[in-house]
Amino acid sequence: MMLIPAFENALKAESKFLTDGWIKKATAKGIDGQGAYDFYVSRVNELSKL
């Protein structure tokens, strides 16, 4: 499923507080929150191309 870029960007902007909150909570638990998030986003993007 391909999203319209403007719609996808709007979704990302509106949900940024969720992403930022997750990264902050993961970091507080001793996890590289940003690194983990980036890894999962990268994996989803890679697997979406299959």
Contacts in CASP RR format, 6 or more apart in sequence:
PFRMAT RR
TARGET T0000
AUTHOR 0000-0000-0000
METHOD contacts of the structure
MODEL  1
MMLIPAFENALKAESKFLTDGWIKKATAKGIDGQGAYDFYVSRVNELSKL
3 11 0 8 1.000
19 37 0 8 1.000
22 33 0 8 1.000
22 37 0 8 1.000
23 33 0 8 1.000
23 34 0 8 1.000
23 37 0 8 1.000
26 32 0 8 1.000
26 33 0 8 1.000
26 36 0 8 1.000
26 37 0 8 1.000
27 33 0 8 1.000
27 34 0 8 1.000
END
